[in-house]
Amino acid sequence: MKEADVKPDSHTFSHLITNCNSEEDINMYYEEMKRSGIQVTKQVFMALVNAYAACGQFEKAKQVSLLLATLLY
């Protein structure tokens, strides 16, 4: 992406987060996304929920789900 001068967007980060194998990687991509100034979208929240659950971090997945529900309603 850097060589092609393509800037990542929320869609890019949601895919990266979904495919993480560890909580550390999830946090790394999420922090990088925030530093880049990219808006957190519903898809990013869902990627976080799915990634945390896949890593066995069910409490974190639940917290993100509750936060998303709060923002939507």
mmCIF file of the N, C-alpha and C atoms, coordinates in Angstrom:
data_MODEL
# 
_entry.id   MODEL 
# 
loop_
_atom_site.group_PDB 
_atom_site.id 
_atom_site.type_symbol 
_atom_site.label_atom_id 
_atom_site.label_alt_id 
_atom_site.label_comp_id 
_atom_site.label_asym_id 
_atom_site.label_entity_id 
_atom_site.label_seq_id 
_atom_site.pdbx_PDB_ins_code 
_atom_site.Cartn_x 
_atom_site.Cartn_y 
_atom_site.Cartn_z 
_atom_site.occupancy 
_atom_site.B_iso_or_equiv 
_atom_site.pdbx_formal_charge 
_atom_site.auth_seq_id 
_atom_site.auth_comp_id 
_atom_site.auth_asym_id 
_atom_site.auth_atom_id 
_atom_site.pdbx_PDB_model_num 
ATOM 1   N N  . MET A 1 1  ? 0.816   -1.187  0.000  1.00 0.00 ? 1  MET A N  1 
ATOM 2   C CA . MET A 1 1  ? 0.000   0.000   0.000  1.00 0.00 ? 1  MET A CA 1 
ATOM 3   C C  . MET A 1 1  ? 0.865   1.260   0.000  1.00 0.00 ? 1  MET A C  1 
ATOM 4   N N  . LYS A 1 2  ? 1.971   1.211   0.751  1.00 0.00 ? 2  LYS A N  1 
ATOM 5   C CA . LYS A 1 2  ? 2.845   2.379   0.796  1.00 0.00 ? 2  LYS A CA 1 
ATOM 6   C C  . LYS A 1 2  ? 3.463   2.659   -0.559 1.00 0.00 ? 2  LYS A C  1 
ATOM 7   N N  . GLU A 1 3  ? 3.911   1.602   -1.236 1.00 0.00 ? 3  GLU A N  1 
ATOM 8   C CA . GLU A 1 3  ? 4.537   1.784   -2.544 1.00 0.00 ? 3  GLU A CA 1 
ATOM 9   C C  . GLU A 1 3  ? 3.565   2.361   -3.550 1.00 0.00 ? 3  GLU A C  1 
ATOM 10  N N  . ALA A 1 4  ? 2.296   1.976   -3.454 1.00 0.00 ? 4  ALA A N  1 
ATOM 11  C CA . ALA A 1 4  ? 1.278   2.468   -4.380 1.00 0.00 ? 4  ALA A CA 1 
ATOM 12  C C  . ALA A 1 4  ? 0.680   3.792   -3.916 1.00 0.00 ? 4  ALA A C  1 
ATOM 13  N N  . ASP A 1 5  ? 1.151   4.297   -2.760 1.00 0.00 ? 5  ASP A N  1 
ATOM 14  C CA . ASP A 1 5  ? 0.640   5.530   -2.164 1.00 0.00 ? 5  ASP A CA 1 
ATOM 15  C C  . ASP A 1 5  ? -0.868  5.464   -1.950 1.00 0.00 ? 5  ASP A C  1 
ATOM 16  N N  . VAL A 1 6  ? -1.319  4.283   -1.474 1.00 0.00 ? 6  VAL A N  1 
ATOM 17  C CA . VAL A 1 6  ? -2.732  4.084   -1.154 1.00 0.00 ? 6  VAL A CA 1 
ATOM 18  C C  . VAL A 1 6  ? -2.895  4.233   0.350  1.00 0.00 ? 6  VAL A C  1 
ATOM 19  N N  . LYS A 1 7  ? -3.809  5.089   0.760  1.00 0.00 ? 7  LYS A N  1 
ATOM 20  C CA . LYS A 1 7  ? -4.050  5.338   2.176  1.00 0.00 ? 7  LYS A CA 1 
ATOM 21  C C  . LYS A 1 7  ? -5.082  4.338   2.706  1.00 0.00 ? 7  LYS A C  1 
ATOM 22  N N  . PRO A 1 8  ? -4.816  3.730   3.870  1.00 0.00 ? 8  PRO A N  1 
ATOM 23  C CA . PRO A 1 8  ? -5.799  2.811   4.443  1.00 0.00 ? 8  PRO A CA 1 
ATOM 24  C C  . PRO A 1 8  ? -7.029  3.585   4.922  1.00 0.00 ? 8  PRO A C  1 
ATOM 25  N N  . ASP A 1 9  ? -8.166  2.910   4.945  1.00 0.00 ? 9  ASP A N  1 
ATOM 26  C CA . ASP A 1 9  ? -9.393  3.502   5.446  1.00 0.00 ? 9  ASP A CA 1 
ATOM 27  C C  . ASP A 1 9  ? -10.005 2.563   6.484  1.00 0.00 ? 9  ASP A C  1 
ATOM 28  N N  . SER A 1 10 ? -11.198 2.867   6.954  1.00 0.00 ? 10 SER A N  1 
ATOM 29  C CA . SER A 1 10 ? -11.820 2.043   7.986  1.00 0.00 ? 10 SER A CA 1 
ATOM 30  C C  . SER A 1 10 ? -12.078 0.621   7.483  1.00 0.00 ? 10 SER A C  1 
ATOM 31  N N  . HIS A 1 11 ? -12.359 0.484   6.213  1.00 0.00 ? 11 HIS A N  1 
ATOM 32  C CA . HIS A 1 11 ? -12.583 -0.839  5.620  1.00 0.00 ? 11 HIS A CA 1 
ATOM 33  C C  . HIS A 1 11 ? -11.295 -1.674  5.693  1.00 0.00 ? 11 HIS A C  1 
ATOM 34  N N  . THR A 1 12 ? -10.177 -1.063  5.385  1.00 0.00 ? 12 THR A N  1 
ATOM 35  C CA . THR A 1 12 ? -8.879  -1.736  5.460  1.00 0.00 ? 12 THR A CA 1 
ATOM 36  C C  . THR A 1 12 ? -8.615  -2.219  6.878  1.00 0.00 ? 12 THR A C  1 
ATOM 37  N N  . PHE A 1 13 ? -8.815  -1.323  7.854  1.00 0.00 ? 13 PHE A N  1 
ATOM 38  C CA . PHE A 1 13 ? -8.539  -1.684  9.240  1.00 0.00 ? 13 PHE A CA 1 
ATOM 39  C C  . PHE A 1 13 ? -9.523  -2.719  9.764  1.00 0.00 ? 13 PHE A C  1 
ATOM 40  N N  . SER A 1 14 ? -10.766 -2.690  9.327  1.00 0.00 ? 14 SER A N  1 
ATOM 41  C CA . SER A 1 14 ? -11.710 -3.719  9.792  1.00 0.00 ? 14 SER A CA 1 
ATOM 42  C C  . SER A 1 14 ? -11.265 -5.093  9.311  1.00 0.00 ? 14 SER A C  1 
ATOM 43  N N  . HIS A 1 15 ? -10.735 -5.185  8.103  1.00 0.00 ? 15 HIS A N  1 
ATOM 44  C CA . HIS A 1 15 ? -10.215 -6.467  7.613  1.00 0.00 ? 15 HIS A CA 1 
ATOM 45  C C  . HIS A 1 15 ? -8.967  -6.891  8.386  1.00 0.00 ? 15 HIS A C  1 
ATOM 46  N N  . LEU A 1 16 ? -8.071  -5.950  8.635  1.00 0.00 ? 16 LEU A N  1 
ATOM 47  C CA . LEU A 1 16 ? -6.861  -6.270  9.395  1.00 0.00 ? 16 LEU A CA 1 
ATOM 48  C C  . LEU A 1 16 ? -7.213  -6.761  10.796 1.00 0.00 ? 16 LEU A C  1 
ATOM 49  N N  . ILE A 1 17 ? -8.124  -6.071  11.463 1.00 0.00 ? 17 ILE A N  1 
ATOM 50  C CA . ILE A 1 17 ? -8.519  -6.442  12.825 1.00 0.00 ? 17 ILE A CA 1 
ATOM 51  C C  . ILE A 1 17 ? -9.202  -7.796  12.838 1.00 0.00 ? 17 ILE A C  1 
ATOM 52  N N  . THR A 1 18 ? -10.086 -8.039  11.886 1.00 0.00 ? 18 THR A N  1 
ATOM 53  C CA . THR A 1 18 ? -10.805 -9.321  11.822 1.00 0.00 ? 18 THR A CA 1 
ATOM 54  C C  . THR A 1 18 ? -9.841  -10.491 11.716 1.00 0.00 ? 18 THR A C  1 
ATOM 55  N N  . ASN A 1 19 ? -8.722  -10.293 11.037 1.00 0.00 ? 19 ASN A N  1 
ATOM 56  C CA . ASN A 1 19 ? -7.789  -11.393 10.794 1.00 0.00 ? 19 ASN A CA 1 
ATOM 57  C C  . ASN A 1 19 ? -6.647  -11.479 11.800 1.00 0.00 ? 19 ASN A C  1 
ATOM 58  N N  . CYS A 1 20 ? -6.766  -10.760 12.914 1.00 0.00 ? 20 CYS A N  1 
ATOM 59  C CA . CYS A 1 20 ? -5.736  -10.814 13.950 1.00 0.00 ? 20 CYS A CA 1 
ATOM 60  C C  . CYS A 1 20 ? -5.792  -12.139 14.711 1.00 0.00 ? 20 CYS A C  1 
ATOM 61  N N  . ASN A 1 21 ? -4.618  -12.571 15.156 1.00 0.00 ? 21 ASN A N  1 
ATOM 62  C CA . ASN A 1 21 ? -4.523  -13.815 15.926 1.00 0.00 ? 21 ASN A CA 1 
ATOM 63  C C  . ASN A 1 21 ? -4.255  -13.582 17.404 1.00 0.00 ? 21 ASN A C  1 
ATOM 64  N N  . SER A 1 22 ? -4.097  -12.314 17.800 1.00 0.00 ? 22 SER A N  1 
ATOM 65  C CA . SER A 1 22 ? -3.809  -12.038 19.204 1.00 0.00 ? 22 SER A CA 1 
ATOM 66  C C  . SER A 1 22 ? -4.411  -10.691 19.605 1.00 0.00 ? 22 SER A C  1 
ATOM 67  N N  . GLU A 1 23 ? -4.623  -10.550 20.896 1.00 0.00 ? 23 GLU A N  1 
ATOM 68  C CA . GLU A 1 23 ? -5.144  -9.296  21.430 1.00 0.00 ? 23 GLU A CA 1 
ATOM 69  C C  . GLU A 1 23 ? -4.172  -8.154  21.163 1.00 0.00 ? 23 GLU A C  1 
ATOM 70  N N  . GLU A 1 24 ? -2.886  -8.438  21.224 1.00 0.00 ? 24 GLU A N  1 
ATOM 71  C CA . GLU A 1 24 ? -1.879  -7.411  20.979 1.00 0.00 ? 24 GLU A CA 1 
ATOM 72  C C  . GLU A 1 24 ? -1.986  -6.864  19.554 1.00 0.00 ? 24 GLU A C  1 
ATOM 73  N N  . ASP A 1 25 ? -2.196  -7.752  18.591 1.00 0.00 ? 25 ASP A N  1 
ATOM 74  C CA . ASP A 1 25 ? -2.342  -7.308  17.199 1.00 0.00 ? 25 ASP A CA 1 
ATOM 75  C C  . ASP A 1 25 ? -3.608  -6.477  17.019 1.00 0.00 ? 25 ASP A C  1 
ATOM 76  N N  . ILE A 1 26 ? -4.692  -6.904  17.656 1.00 0.00 ? 26 ILE A N  1 
ATOM 77  C CA . ILE A 1 26 ? -5.954  -6.152  17.580 1.00 0.00 ? 26 ILE A CA 1 
ATOM 78  C C  . ILE A 1 26 ? -5.720  -4.737  18.076 1.00 0.00 ? 26 ILE A C  1 
ATOM 79  N N  . ASN A 1 27 ? -5.112  -4.639  19.256 1.00 0.00 ? 27 ASN A N  1 
ATOM 80  C CA . ASN A 1 27 ? -4.857  -3.322  19.850 1.00 0.00 ? 27 ASN A CA 1 
ATOM 81  C C  . ASN A 1 27 ? -3.924  -2.481  18.986 1.00 0.00 ? 27 ASN A C  1 
ATOM 82  N N  . MET A 1 28 ? -2.918  -3.125  18.398 1.00 0.00 ? 28 MET A N  1 
ATOM 83  C CA . MET A 1 28 ? -1.973  -2.411  17.556 1.00 0.00 ? 28 MET A CA 1 
ATOM 84  C C  . MET A 1 28 ? -2.679  -1.771  16.357 1.00 0.00 ? 28 MET A C  1 
ATOM 85  N N  . TYR A 1 29 ? -3.498  -2.551  15.649 1.00 0.00 ? 29 TYR A N  1 
ATOM 86  C CA . TYR A 1 29 ? -4.195  -2.006  14.480 1.00 0.00 ? 29 TYR A CA 1 
ATOM 87  C C  . TYR A 1 29 ? -5.215  -0.949  14.870 1.00 0.00 ? 29 TYR A C  1 
ATOM 88  N N  . TYR A 1 30 ? -5.907  -1.168  15.991 1.00 0.00 ? 30 TYR A N  1 
ATOM 89  C CA . TYR A 1 30 ? -6.891  -0.179  16.439 1.00 0.00 ? 30 TYR A CA 1 
ATOM 90  C C  . TYR A 1 30 ? -6.212  1.146   16.780 1.00 0.00 ? 30 TYR A C  1 
ATOM 91  N N  . GLU A 1 31 ? -5.096  1.079   17.491 1.00 0.00 ? 31 GLU A N  1 
ATOM 92  C CA . GLU A 1 31 ? -4.367  2.295   17.844 1.00 0.00 ? 31 GLU A CA 1 
ATOM 93  C C  . GLU A 1 31 ? -3.809  2.986   16.601 1.00 0.00 ? 31 GLU A C  1 
ATOM 94  N N  . GLU A 1 32 ? -3.305  2.195   15.663 1.00 0.00 ? 32 GLU A N  1 
ATOM 95  C CA . GLU A 1 32 ? -2.787  2.775   14.415 1.00 0.00 ? 32 GLU A CA 1 
ATOM 96  C C  . GLU A 1 32 ? -3.896  3.486   13.648 1.00 0.00 ? 32 GLU A C  1 
ATOM 97  N N  . MET A 1 33 ? -5.082  2.887   13.639 1.00 0.00 ? 33 MET A N  1 
ATOM 98  C CA . MET A 1 33 ? -6.222  3.486   12.961 1.00 0.00 ? 33 MET A CA 1 
ATOM 99  C C  . MET A 1 33 ? -6.580  4.819   13.612 1.00 0.00 ? 33 MET A C  1 
ATOM 100 N N  . LYS A 1 34 ? -6.610  4.860   14.938 1.00 0.00 ? 34 LYS A N  1 
ATOM 101 C CA . LYS A 1 34 ? -6.930  6.104   15.635 1.00 0.00 ? 34 LYS A CA 1 
ATOM 102 C C  . LYS A 1 34 ? -5.868  7.173   15.383 1.00 0.00 ? 34 LYS A C  1 
ATOM 103 N N  . ARG A 1 35 ? -4.599  6.774   15.395 1.00 0.00 ? 35 ARG A N  1 
ATOM 104 C CA . ARG A 1 35 ? -3.511  7.735   15.125 1.00 0.00 ? 35 ARG A CA 1 
ATOM 105 C C  . ARG A 1 35 ? -3.617  8.312   13.723 1.00 0.00 ? 35 ARG A C  1 
ATOM 106 N N  . SER A 1 36 ? -4.119  7.513   12.799 1.00 0.00 ? 36 SER A N  1 
ATOM 107 C CA . SER A 1 36 ? -4.265  7.963   11.408 1.00 0.00 ? 36 SER A CA 1 
ATOM 108 C C  . SER A 1 36 ? -5.438  8.908   11.231 1.00 0.00 ? 36 SER A C  1 
ATOM 109 N N  . GLY A 1 37 ? -6.259  9.044   12.276 1.00 0.00 ? 37 GLY A N  1 
ATOM 110 C CA . GLY A 1 37 ? -7.411  9.934   12.192 1.00 0.00 ? 37 GLY A CA 1 
ATOM 111 C C  . GLY A 1 37 ? -8.600  9.332   11.472 1.00 0.00 ? 37 GLY A C  1 
ATOM 112 N N  . ILE A 1 38 ? -8.604  8.021   11.343 1.00 0.00 ? 38 ILE A N  1 
ATOM 113 C CA . ILE A 1 38 ? -9.694  7.346   10.633 1.00 0.00 ? 38 ILE A CA 1 
ATOM 114 C C  . ILE A 1 38 ? -10.864 7.130   11.588 1.00 0.00 ? 38 ILE A C  1 
ATOM 115 N N  . GLN A 1 39 ? -12.047 7.460   11.115 1.00 0.00 ? 39 GLN A N  1 
ATOM 116 C CA . GLN A 1 39 ? -13.273 7.334   11.896 1.00 0.00 ? 39 GLN A CA 1 
ATOM 117 C C  . GLN A 1 39 ? -13.584 5.862   12.189 1.00 0.00 ? 39 GLN A C  1 
ATOM 118 N N  . VAL A 1 40 ? -13.964 5.582   13.427 1.00 0.00 ? 40 VAL A N  1 
ATOM 119 C CA . VAL A 1 40 ? -14.375 4.232   13.801 1.00 0.00 ? 40 VAL A CA 1 
ATOM 120 C C  . VAL A 1 40 ? -15.804 4.038   13.320 1.00 0.00 ? 40 VAL A C  1 
ATOM 121 N N  . THR A 1 41 ? -16.008 3.023   12.493 1.00 0.00 ? 41 THR A N  1 
ATOM 122 C CA . THR A 1 41 ? -17.326 2.756   11.924 1.00 0.00 ? 41 THR A CA 1 
ATOM 123 C C  . THR A 1 41 ? -17.951 1.528   12.572 1.00 0.00 ? 41 THR A C  1 
ATOM 124 N N  . LYS A 1 42 ? -19.205 1.286   12.228 1.00 0.00 ? 42 LYS A N  1 
ATOM 125 C CA . LYS A 1 42 ? -19.903 0.091   12.720 1.00 0.00 ? 42 LYS A CA 1 
ATOM 126 C C  . LYS A 1 42 ? -19.133 -1.167  12.322 1.00 0.00 ? 42 LYS A C  1 
ATOM 127 N N  . GLN A 1 43 ? -18.588 -1.197  11.124 1.00 0.00 ? 43 GLN A N  1 
ATOM 128 C CA . GLN A 1 43 ? -17.833 -2.352  10.653 1.00 0.00 ? 43 GLN A CA 1 
ATOM 129 C C  . GLN A 1 43 ? -16.574 -2.578  11.489 1.00 0.00 ? 43 GLN A C  1 
ATOM 130 N N  . VAL A 1 44 ? -15.926 -1.503  11.908 1.00 0.00 ? 44 VAL A N  1 
ATOM 131 C CA . VAL A 1 44 ? -14.740 -1.628  12.757 1.00 0.00 ? 44 VAL A CA 1 
ATOM 132 C C  . VAL A 1 44 ? -15.146 -2.183  14.118 1.00 0.00 ? 44 VAL A C  1 
ATOM 133 N N  . PHE A 1 45 ? -16.243 -1.675  14.675 1.00 0.00 ? 45 PHE A N  1 
ATOM 134 C CA . PHE A 1 45 ? -16.722 -2.212  15.951 1.00 0.00 ? 45 PHE A CA 1 
ATOM 135 C C  . PHE A 1 45 ? -17.016 -3.707  15.837 1.00 0.00 ? 45 PHE A C  1 
ATOM 136 N N  . MET A 1 46 ? -17.672 -4.104  14.757 1.00 0.00 ? 46 MET A N  1 
ATOM 137 C CA . MET A 1 46 ? -17.995 -5.527  14.579 1.00 0.00 ? 46 MET A CA 1 
ATOM 138 C C  . MET A 1 46 ? -16.727 -6.351  14.392 1.00 0.00 ? 46 MET A C  1 
ATOM 139 N N  . ALA A 1 47 ? -15.747 -5.797  13.702 1.00 0.00 ? 47 ALA A N  1 
ATOM 140 C CA . ALA A 1 47 ? -14.462 -6.489  13.544 1.00 0.00 ? 47 ALA A CA 1 
ATOM 141 C C  . ALA A 1 47 ? -13.803 -6.682  14.903 1.00 0.00 ? 47 ALA A C  1 
ATOM 142 N N  . LEU A 1 48 ? -13.871 -5.654  15.754 1.00 0.00 ? 48 LEU A N  1 
ATOM 143 C CA . LEU A 1 48 ? -13.307 -5.758  17.093 1.00 0.00 ? 48 LEU A CA 1 
ATOM 144 C C  . LEU A 1 48 ? -14.005 -6.852  17.898 1.00 0.00 ? 48 LEU A C  1 
ATOM 145 N N  . VAL A 1 49 ? -15.325 -6.875  17.851 1.00 0.00 ? 49 VAL A N  1 
ATOM 146 C CA . VAL A 1 49 ? -16.092 -7.898  18.573 1.00 0.00 ? 49 VAL A CA 1 
ATOM 147 C C  . VAL A 1 49 ? -15.678 -9.285  18.102 1.00 0.00 ? 49 VAL A C  1 
ATOM 148 N N  . ASN A 1 50 ? -15.662 -9.491  16.799 1.00 0.00 ? 50 ASN A N  1 
ATOM 149 C CA . ASN A 1 50 ? -15.326 -10.812 16.246 1.00 0.00 ? 50 ASN A CA 1 
ATOM 150 C C  . ASN A 1 50 ? -13.886 -11.206 16.548 1.00 0.00 ? 50 ASN A C  1 
ATOM 151 N N  . ALA A 1 51 ? -12.974 -10.266 16.440 1.00 0.00 ? 51 ALA A N  1 
ATOM 152 C CA . ALA A 1 51 ? -11.562 -10.566 16.688 1.00 0.00 ? 51 ALA A CA 1 
ATOM 153 C C  . ALA A 1 51 ? -11.318 -10.897 18.158 1.00 0.00 ? 51 ALA A C  1 
ATOM 154 N N  . TYR A 1 52 ? -11.901 -10.105 19.057 1.00 0.00 ? 52 TYR A N  1 
ATOM 155 C CA . TYR A 1 52 ? -11.739 -10.405 20.485 1.00 0.00 ? 52 TYR A CA 1 
ATOM 156 C C  . TYR A 1 52 ? -12.342 -11.767 20.827 1.00 0.00 ? 52 TYR A C  1 
ATOM 157 N N  . ALA A 1 53 ? -13.506 -12.060 20.293 1.00 0.00 ? 53 ALA A N  1 
ATOM 158 C CA . ALA A 1 53 ? -14.134 -13.362 20.564 1.00 0.00 ? 53 ALA A CA 1 
ATOM 159 C C  . ALA A 1 53 ? -13.283 -14.502 20.019 1.00 0.00 ? 53 ALA A C  1 
ATOM 160 N N  . ALA A 1 54 ? -12.729 -14.328 18.838 1.00 0.00 ? 54 ALA A N  1 
ATOM 161 C CA . ALA A 1 54 ? -11.884 -15.377 18.245 1.00 0.00 ? 54 ALA A CA 1 
ATOM 162 C C  . ALA A 1 54 ? -10.626 -15.622 19.061 1.00 0.00 ? 54 ALA A C  1 
ATOM 163 N N  . CYS A 1 55 ? -10.167 -14.590 19.769 1.00 0.00 ? 55 CYS A N  1 
ATOM 164 C CA . CYS A 1 55 ? -8.975  -14.722 20.618 1.00 0.00 ? 55 CYS A CA 1 
ATOM 165 C C  . CYS A 1 55 ? -9.323  -15.187 22.030 1.00 0.00 ? 55 CYS A C  1 
ATOM 166 N N  . GLY A 1 56 ? -10.596 -15.438 22.276 1.00 0.00 ? 56 GLY A N  1 
ATOM 167 C CA . GLY A 1 56 ? -11.018 -15.885 23.594 1.00 0.00 ? 56 GLY A CA 1 
ATOM 168 C C  . GLY A 1 56 ? -11.229 -14.766 24.592 1.00 0.00 ? 56 GLY A C  1 
ATOM 169 N N  . GLN A 1 57 ? -11.188 -13.527 24.129 1.00 0.00 ? 57 GLN A N  1 
ATOM 170 C CA . GLN A 1 57 ? -11.384 -12.362 24.995 1.00 0.00 ? 57 GLN A CA 1 
ATOM 171 C C  . GLN A 1 57 ? -12.868 -11.964 24.980 1.00 0.00 ? 57 GLN A C  1 
ATOM 172 N N  . PHE A 1 58 ? -13.691 -12.830 25.563 1.00 0.00 ? 58 PHE A N  1 
ATOM 173 C CA . PHE A 1 58 ? -15.139 -12.643 25.479 1.00 0.00 ? 58 PHE A CA 1 
ATOM 174 C C  . PHE A 1 58 ? -15.627 -11.420 26.249 1.00 0.00 ? 58 PHE A C  1 
ATOM 175 N N  . GLU A 1 59 ? -14.979 -11.090 27.353 1.00 0.00 ? 59 GLU A N  1 
ATOM 176 C CA . GLU A 1 59 ? -15.380 -9.909  28.123 1.00 0.00 ? 59 GLU A CA 1 
ATOM 177 C C  . GLU A 1 59 ? -15.116 -8.642  27.317 1.00 0.00 ? 59 GLU A C  1 
ATOM 178 N N  . LYS A 1 60 ? -13.993 -8.577  26.632 1.00 0.00 ? 60 LYS A N  1 
ATOM 179 C CA . LYS A 1 60 ? -13.700 -7.408  25.789 1.00 0.00 ? 60 LYS A CA 1 
ATOM 180 C C  . LYS A 1 60 ? -14.674 -7.335  24.619 1.00 0.00 ? 60 LYS A C  1 
ATOM 181 N N  . ALA A 1 61 ? -14.999 -8.483  24.032 1.00 0.00 ? 61 ALA A N  1 
ATOM 182 C CA . ALA A 1 61 ? -15.981 -8.511  22.936 1.00 0.00 ? 61 ALA A CA 1 
ATOM 183 C C  . ALA A 1 61 ? -17.328 -7.987  23.435 1.00 0.00 ? 61 ALA A C  1 
ATOM 184 N N  . LYS A 1 62 ? -17.695 -8.388  24.632 1.00 0.00 ? 62 LYS A N  1 
ATOM 185 C CA . LYS A 1 62 ? -18.956 -7.932  25.221 1.00 0.00 ? 62 LYS A CA 1 
ATOM 186 C C  . LYS A 1 62 ? -18.927 -6.425  25.460 1.00 0.00 ? 62 LYS A C  1 
ATOM 187 N N  . GLN A 1 63 ? -17.820 -5.908  25.976 1.00 0.00 ? 63 GLN A N  1 
ATOM 188 C CA . GLN A 1 63 ? -17.700 -4.474  26.229 1.00 0.00 ? 63 GLN A CA 1 
ATOM 189 C C  . GLN A 1 63 ? -17.830 -3.664  24.949 1.00 0.00 ? 63 GLN A C  1 
ATOM 190 N N  . VAL A 1 64 ? -17.192 -4.133  23.884 1.00 0.00 ? 64 VAL A N  1 
ATOM 191 C CA . VAL A 1 64 ? -17.290 -3.427  22.599 1.00 0.00 ? 64 VAL A CA 1 
ATOM 192 C C  . VAL A 1 64 ? -18.719 -3.491  22.080 1.00 0.00 ? 64 VAL A C  1 
ATOM 193 N N  . SER A 1 65 ? -19.379 -4.645  22.232 1.00 0.00 ? 65 SER A N  1 
ATOM 194 C CA . SER A 1 65 ? -20.771 -4.785  21.797 1.00 0.00 ? 65 SER A CA 1 
ATOM 195 C C  . SER A 1 65 ? -21.677 -3.814  22.530 1.00 0.00 ? 65 SER A C  1 
ATOM 196 N N  . LEU A 1 66 ? -21.475 -3.705  23.841 1.00 0.00 ? 66 LEU A N  1 
ATOM 197 C CA . LEU A 1 66 ? -22.298 -2.782  24.634 1.00 0.00 ? 66 LEU A CA 1 
ATOM 198 C C  . LEU A 1 66 ? -22.033 -1.341  24.240 1.00 0.00 ? 66 LEU A C  1 
ATOM 199 N N  . LEU A 1 67 ? -20.804 -0.998  23.957 1.00 0.00 ? 67 LEU A N  1 
ATOM 200 C CA . LEU A 1 67 ? -20.472 0.343   23.516 1.00 0.00 ? 67 LEU A CA 1 
ATOM 201 C C  . LEU A 1 67 ? -21.132 0.645   22.172 1.00 0.00 ? 67 LEU A C  1 
ATOM 202 N N  . LEU A 1 68 ? -21.072 -0.300  21.269 1.00 0.00 ? 68 LEU A N  1 
ATOM 203 C CA . LEU A 1 68 ? -21.710 -0.122  19.955 1.00 0.00 ? 68 LEU A CA 1 
ATOM 204 C C  . LEU A 1 68 ? -23.213 0.062   20.108 1.00 0.00 ? 68 LEU A C  1 
ATOM 205 N N  . ALA A 1 69 ? -23.839 -0.752  20.952 1.00 0.00 ? 69 ALA A N  1 
ATOM 206 C CA . ALA A 1 69 ? -25.283 -0.636  21.175 1.00 0.00 ? 69 ALA A CA 1 
ATOM 207 C C  . ALA A 1 69 ? -25.632 0.734   21.750 1.00 0.00 ? 69 ALA A C  1 
ATOM 208 N N  . THR A 1 70 ? -24.804 1.236   22.641 1.00 0.00 ? 70 THR A N  1 
ATOM 209 C CA . THR A 1 70 ? -25.025 2.548   23.239 1.00 0.00 ? 70 THR A CA 1 
ATOM 210 C C  . THR A 1 70 ? -24.941 3.652   22.184 1.00 0.00 ? 70 THR A C  1 
ATOM 211 N N  . LEU A 1 71 ? -23.986 3.519   21.287 1.00 0.00 ? 71 LEU A N  1 
ATOM 212 C CA . LEU A 1 71 ? -23.804 4.544   20.253 1.00 0.00 ? 71 LEU A CA 1 
ATOM 213 C C  . LEU A 1 71 ? -24.912 4.522   19.205 1.00 0.00 ? 71 LEU A C  1 
ATOM 214 N N  . LEU A 1 72 ? -25.460 3.351   18.955 1.00 0.00 ? 72 LEU A N  1 
ATOM 215 C CA . LEU A 1 72 ? -26.490 3.219   17.929 1.00 0.00 ? 72 LEU A CA 1 
ATOM 216 C C  . LEU A 1 72 ? -27.863 3.657   18.408 1.00 0.00 ? 72 LEU A C  1 
ATOM 217 N N  . TYR A 1 73 ? -28.088 3.600   19.701 1.00 0.00 ? 73 TYR A N  1 
ATOM 218 C CA . TYR A 1 73 ? -29.431 3.919   20.219 1.00 0.00 ? 73 TYR A CA 1 
ATOM 219 C C  . TYR A 1 73 ? -29.457 5.061   21.159 1.00 0.00 ? 73 TYR A C  1 
# 
